[in-house]
Amino acid sequence: MASLNRLYEEHGQSPWLDNLARPHLKDGTISDLIIRGVRGITANPTIVAKAIESSDAYDDQLHHELAAGHTPEDAYWDLAIADVVDASERLRPIYEASEGADGFVSIEVAPYLAHDTQATVQAARELHQRIDRPNLLVKIPATAAGVPAIEAMVAEGRSINVTLVFSLARYRQVLEAYLSGLESLARRDGDLSTVHGVASFFVSRVDTEVDRRLEEIGTPEAIALRGQAAIAQAKLAYQLFRHTHSGERWERLADRGARVQRPLWASTSTKNPRYPDTLYVDNLIGPDTVNTLQEGTLQAFEDHGTLTRMIDVGLEPAELAMWTLAQNGVDLDDVGRTLEREGIAAFEASFTHVLATLEAKSQNPVRASSYEPSPG
């Protein structure tokens, strides 16, 4: 059995692909990855922008959209949604075979809405209504304004991928939003079993930022702590997940059909070349989790990854590492706030750039197109 299939069958972790691009949908790459064990697909504004800008696979549809008088932003969403619909159909057999445990595709609300709760709620609702697939997850960032939007969407019975979680403090808020949303839905006699969710806890970027701060501190004690923060924090996040999905409060929801909001390990490609290329996969394996992998990391794990449950191994060293980091002047909550700001800014920059690209194309003469919009 291939390593990706074994990851799920033996350890209960679902490998998802962190890339949604039309060329991969058309040339068989996605279908091949699904056969090899990929059980879901995620995208973000940077991924979508890169796909549109680097390929001519979108040109026919783009010219059709612009000829119809659509704005560049409308065209962007039409392009992105067409890929999501295609991917969702390819993953639908996994969704059905797993009884809704896997087979999801994710699309993110516009990044400029990250600090506007009501606009985020409206955007997420509209994406669910437009795409209308049971295996859709709409991504909402875990900003201060995003957390209440997450609760509101869950309360409406909508499935959400909470993204850009960088700290334990914010993760606690995300878990509370999920449970509170389910409780609201239950009070309205909604069907809790139709609500799916993951919380995307970012990993490698934490080490990048913490290592930078440790190197600025520069003491031998600080330097010795490099490369420990991200995995330690993720292990403690998993303990929070387990604690939240237990006890009387959770059991009342589970009795109504509620599903756990699985932790999704994101940003798991190694940024520091000194670290092993499967560092953030090998060390975060465990049940009821997802790891969303870029293609290079996925291939590296298939080649030489280690299939061992590690997510709840070494909890005392993880707690010690977090304490020692604090004693050496590293504030992990501040790290989380910094990375959240940088993550939103990066997505906004990608979104703005792709809209500018589409605007430039709209100024060119529109060529004839054979594109036919797909139904739905």
KOLTOR-530920 format. One record per atom (N, C-alpha, C): x, y, z. Coordinates in steps of 0.1 Angstrom, whole numbers, plus 5000, padded with zeros to 4 digits. Atoms other than C-alpha are relative to their C-alpha. Layout:
<sites>
XYZ/...
</sites>
This chain:
<sites>
500849885000/500050005000/500950125000/499249885001/501350344991/500050085013/499949944987/502550565020/498950105003/501149914997/499750825016/498849925004/501150084995/497150555018/500249945014/499750064986/498850395048/499950115010/500149884990/498950745065/498650005005/501450004996/495150735065/499649875006/500650134995/494450365069/500649955013/499350054987/497050295097/500050115011/499849904990/497150635114/498950105001/501149914999/493950815107/500250154996/499749865005/495551125091/499750004985/500349985014/494251255058/500950094993/499149915008/496751385033/499250074990/500749915010/495351675013/501150074992/499149925009/497051854984/499750145002/500149864999/497752214989/500350074987/499949935013/497352324953/498849964992/501150025009/494452364930/500250084988/499749945012/495352444895/499449934988/500750065012/493452384862/500949914992/499250095007/496452234844/500049865006/499950134993/496651964871/498649934999/501350075002/492951894867/499849944986/500250045013/493151864830/501049894995/498950095005/496451664826/500049875008/500050134993/495551384850/500750005013/499250004987/497751494879/499249985012/500950014989/494951534903/499449865002/500650144999/493351204894/501149905005/498950094996/496751034898/500350015015/499849984986/497251194932/498949945009/501150064992/493851084944/500249845000/499750145000/494750724934/501149975010/498950034991/497950754953/499750035015/500449994986/496050854985/499650145004/500549864996/495251234984/498549995002/501450014996/491951275001/499350145001/500649875000/491251654997/500950104994/499249905007/492451974981/499750135006/500149874995/493052314995/500650104991/499449895008/493752654979/499850125008/500049874994/494353004990/500250114989/499949905010/494453344972/501349994992/498750005006/498153304965/500149884990/500150115009/497652954950/499250024988/500949975012/494753064928/500650104991/499449895009/496553374916/501249944992/498950065007/499653174907/499549914989/500550095011/497652914888/499550084988/500649925011/495753184868/501150074992/499049915006/498853394861/501149914992/498950085006/501253104851/499549904990/500550105010/498952904827/499150074990/501049955010/497052964795/498749915001/501150094999/494552694807/498750085003/501149914996/492252984819/499650094989/500249895009/492353194788/498750004993/501350015007/489253064770/498950055009/501149954991/487053114800/500250145004/499849864996/488653444809/499550094989/500449925011/488053584774/498450004999/501550005000/484453464776/499450095011/500449924989/484053634810/500150154997/499849865003/485453964799/499150044988/500849975011/483553954766/498550025005/501449984995/480353924787/499950125009/500149884992/481254244805/500349985015/499750034986/482354084838/501250085005/498949934995/484654284860/501249905003/498950094997/488154144867/499849925013/500250084988/487154044902/498949904998/501050105003/483953874890/500649884992/499350105008/486153694864/500849915009/499150084991/488553584891/499249895007/500850094993/485753424911/499449894991/500550105009/484253254881/501149904996/498950095003/487653104872/500349915012/499750084988/488352994908/498949905003/501250094997/484852844913/499949894990/500050105010/485052654880/500949885004/499050104995/488152474894/499549935012/500550064988/486552414927/498949904997/501150095004/483452254911/500649874994/499450115007/485652034889/500749915011/499350084990/487751924919/499149935009/501050064991/484751864941/499449874994/500550115006/483351624916/501049885000/498950115000/486651424914/500149955014/499850054986/486751404952/498749955006/501350044995/483051324956/499949855004/500050144996/483550944956/500749985014/499350014987/485950984986/499050055011/501049944991/483351205003/498949905004/501150104997/480650944999/500549875006/499550124994/482750645007/500450025015/499649974986/484050815039/498850055008/501249944993/480450925048/500350145005/499849864997/481551285048/501250035008/498849974992/484851245066/501150074992/498949955009/487051345036/499450034987/500549975013/486851435000/499750154998/500449865000/486751815005/500950084991/499249905007/487952104984/499750135007/500249874992/488452445000/500350124991/499749885007/488252794986/499850115010/499949904989/488953115006/499250134996/500649875003/486953435009/501150104997/499149895004/488553754996/500850045012/499149964989/491553845018/499750145006/500249874995/490554205020/498850015010/501150014991/487554095041/500449965014/499550064988/489753965069/499650075013/500349934988/488854235094/498650065000/501449955001/485154275085/499149875002/500850124997/482854015102/498949984991/501250025008/479654085084/500349984985/499750025014/481254105050/500649864997/499550145001/483053775056/498849905001/501250085000/479753615066/499349994987/500849995012/478053735035/500849934988/499250065011/480953625012/500149855002/500050154998/481153275028/498749944996/501350055003/477453235025/499849994985/500150005015/477553334988/500849894993/499250115006/480353094980/499349865002/500850134998/478352804996/498850004991/501250015008/475252904977/500449994985/499650015014/477052944944/500549864996/499450135003/479052624946/499149885003/501050094996/476452424965/500449854998/499550145000/478452104969/500249965015/499950054986/478351895001/501449995005/498650014997/482151855000/500850134998/499349875001/482952224999/500350055014/499649934988/484852395027/500350154996/499749865003/484852775026/501050055011/498949964991/488052915042/499750145005/500149884994/487753195067/501250025009/498849984991/490853345084/499650025014/500349994985/491053325122/500550135005/499849874994/491353695127/499050035011/500949964990/489653875155/498650014994/501349995006/486853955131/499549874993/500450135007/486953615114/499449905010/500550104990/486253415146/498550015002/501549995000/482653545150/499349964987/500650045013/482053495113/500049844999/500050155000/483153125117/498849955009/501150044991/480653085146/498750024993/501349975007/477853245125/499849904989/500250105011/478553015095/499749865005/500350134995/478652705116/498550005006/501450004995/475352815133/499049994988/500950025012/473852825097/500149864994/499950135005/474952475092/501049994988/499149995011/477752565068/501449945004/498750064997/481152385066/501150094997/498949895000/484252595072/501349945002/498650034998/487952555069/500650135006/499549894993/489352795095/501550014996/498749995005/492652925081/500850105008/499049904994/495753125093/499949995016/499950014985/495752985129/501549985003/498550004997/499253055143/500349995015/499750004986/498853045181/499049925008/500950074991/497352845209/498850095005/501149904995/495453155221/498950014990/501049995010/493753195188/499249874997/500650135002/493152825184/498949975010/501150014990/491152825217/498850074996/501149925004/488953095203/499349934988/500550075011/488452895171/499249875004/500750124995/487452575190/498750045007/501249954993/484952775211/499050054989/501049955011/483452935179/499349884994/500650115006/482952595165/498949935008/500950054991/481252455195/498850095002/501149914998/479152765201/499150004987/500850015013/478052755164/499149884999/500850135000/476952395167/498950015010/501049994990/475052475199/498850094995/501049915006/473252755181/499149924989/500750085010/472352525152/499149895007/500850104993/471152255177/498750065005/501149944994/468852505193/498950034990/500949985011/467252565159/499649874994/500350145005/466852185154/500749984987/499250035012/469452195126/500749865000/499450135001/471151885114/501650025001/498649984997/474651885130/500949914992/499150105007/475851585110/500450054987/499649955013/476051795078/501150105001/499049894998/478552045093/501349935001/498650054999/482151965086/501050115002/499149894998/485152155096/501449965003/498650024996/488952175099/500550145005/499349874995/491152435117/501449994995/498750015006/494252505097/501150075009/498949964991/497152535122/501350014992/498749995008/500252675104/501249975008/498950064993/503452515113/501450064996/498649965003/506752595094/500250155002/499849864999/506152965094/500350045015/499849974986/506152955132/501549995003/498550024997/509752815133/500750114993/499249895007/510853075107/500050125008/500149884992/509653365128/500749985014/499350024987/510753215162/501549994998/498650025002/514153115148/500650144998/499549865002/514553475136/500250085013/499949934987/513853615170/501149945009/498950074992/516153355187/501450054995/498749965005/518953455164/500350155004/499849864995/518353825173/500450005015/499650004986/518653735210/501449955001/498750045002/521753545201/500849935011/499350084989/522653375234/500149854996/499950145003/523753015233/498749935003/501350074997/520552915251/498950024990/501049975011/518453095225/500349924987/499650065012/520352955196/499649855000/500350154998/519852595210/498549974998/501550025001/516052645208/499550004986/500549995013/515852695171/499449864995/500650125005/513552455153/499149925009/500850084991/511552345183/498650065002/501349934997/508652595185/498849944993/501250035009/506452485156/499449865004/500550144997/506252105164/499450005014/500450004986/505952165202/498650075000/501349935000/503052415196/498949924994/501050085007/501252185172/499649885009/500450114991/501451895197/499150045011/500849944989/499952115224/498650044994/501349975006/497252225199/499249874998/500750125001/496351865193/499449965014/500650034987/495851825231/498850095003/501249914999/493552125230/498849944993/501050075009/491651955202/499349895007/500650124993/491251635222/499250045012/500749964988/490251815254/498650064996/501249935004/487652025236/498949904995/500950105006/486151725218/499849885010/500350104989/485451545251/499250065011/500849954989/483351585282/498550034996/501549995001/479651665287/499650094988/500449915010/479451965264/500149944986/499950065013/480851785234/499149884999/500950125002/478951465241/498650044997/501449965003/475651655240/499950034985/500049975014/476651775205/500249884992/499750125007/478051445194/498749914999/501250085000/474751275204/499050054989/500949945011/473051515179/500649984986/499450035012/475451395152/501250094996/498849915003/478251665155/501249924997/498750065004/481551585139/501150095006/498849924994/484951695153/500550094989/499349905008/486651995139/501549965000/498650064999/489951825129/501050114998/498949915003/493252005132/500649974986/499450025013/494752055098/501450075000/498649944999/498552105097/500350064986/499849925012/499252375071/501450055000/498749955002/502452525058/501049905006/499150114995/504252195063/501249974991/498750015008/506952235036/501150075008/498949944991/510252305053/500650124993/499449885006/511452655048/501550015002/498649994997/514852615064/500749884995/499450125006/517152395043/500849925010/499350084990/518952285075/499149895006/500950104994/515852095085/499649904990/500450105009/514651765071/498850044992/501149965009/512251805042/498649945004/501350054995/509551595059/499850025015/500149974985/510051745094/498650025005/501349964995/506551885096/498949904995/500950115003/504951565083/500249885010/499650114991/506851295102/499650025014/500249984985/506351455136/498650045004/501449964997/502651545133/499049904996/501050105004/501051215124/499249955012/500950044990/498051115144/498650004996/501450025005/494351025142/499250135001/500949885001/491651285134/500750124996/499349885005/494051515117/500150004985/499749985014/494851645082/501350064998/498849925003/498151745067/499850044985/500249965014/497851955036/501450034994/498650005004/500951915015/500250064986/499549965014/502652094986/500649884993/499650125007/503651864959/501449955003/498650044997/507351864967/500149935013/500150074987/506651775003/499349874999/500750125002/504151514993/500949894994/499150105006/506651344970/501249965009/498950034991/509451364996/499449905011/500550094990/507151195022/499849864993/500150135006/506250924997/501349934998/498750065002/509950864991/500749965012/499250044988/511350865026/499450055013/500749974988/508750975051/500049895010/500150104990/508350795084/498649995005/501450034997/504950635091/499949965015/500150034986/504850655129/499150105007/500849904993/502250815152/500950085009/499149914992/504051115167/499350125007/500649874996/501451385174/499950015016/500149994985/501051285211/501249935007/498850054994/504551155217/500950125004/499149894996/506951385237/499250125005/500749894996/504351605253/500750085011/499249934990/506451695283/501150084994/499049915007/509351805261/499450114993/500649895007/506952005241/499650125009/500349904990/505652185272/501250075005/498849944996/509152245283/500650094990/499549915010/510152385250/499350134999/500849885000/507352635251/500350095012/499649924988/508252735286/501350064999/498749955001/511852775278/500150114990/500049895010/511152985247/499550135007/500549894993/509153215269/501050065010/498949954991/511953235295/501150074993/499049935008/514253335267/499650124992/500549875006/512153625256/499249984987/500850025012/510053465228/498549995004/501450004997/506353555231/499249934989/500650075011/504453295211/498750064995/501249935005/501253495211/500350114991/499649895009/503053785196/500549954987/499750065012/504553555171/498849974991/501350035007/501053445162/499450124994/500649875005/499853805158/500850054988/499149965011/502853885136/499749924987/500250095012/502353585113/498650024994/501349975005/498653655111/500050124991/500049885009/499254005098/500849984987/499250035012/501953885074/499249914990/500850095009/499653605061/498950074993/501149935007/496753835054/500650104990/499449905009/499054095038/500549924987/499550075012/500653825015/498849964991/501250035008/497153705004/499450124993/500649885006/495954054998/500950044988/499149965011/499054124977/499849914988/500350095011/498453814956/498750034993/501449975005/494753894952/500150134992/499949875007/495554254942/500849984986/499150025012/498254134917/499249934989/500750075010/496053884900/498850084994/501149915005/493154134897/500650104990/499349915009/495654374881/500349934986/499750085012/496654104857/498849984991/501350025008/493054034847/499550134995/500349875006/492454404843/500850034988/499249975012/495354434819/499549914988/500550085011/493954144799/498750054995/501349945004/490554314798/500250114990/499849895009/492154604780/500549964986/499550055013/493454384752/498749964991/501250055008/491154294722/499749865004/500550134996/489053994731/499949914988/500050095011/489653704708/498849915001/501150095000/486953454698/500349885010/499850104990/486453184724/499049884997/500950115001/484952834722/499649955014/500350044986/484552824760/498549995002/501450024996/481152694772/500049985014/500150024986/480252744808/499449875004/500550134996/479752414826/498850035009/501249984992/476352374843/500449995015/499850004986/476252444880/501250085004/
</sites>
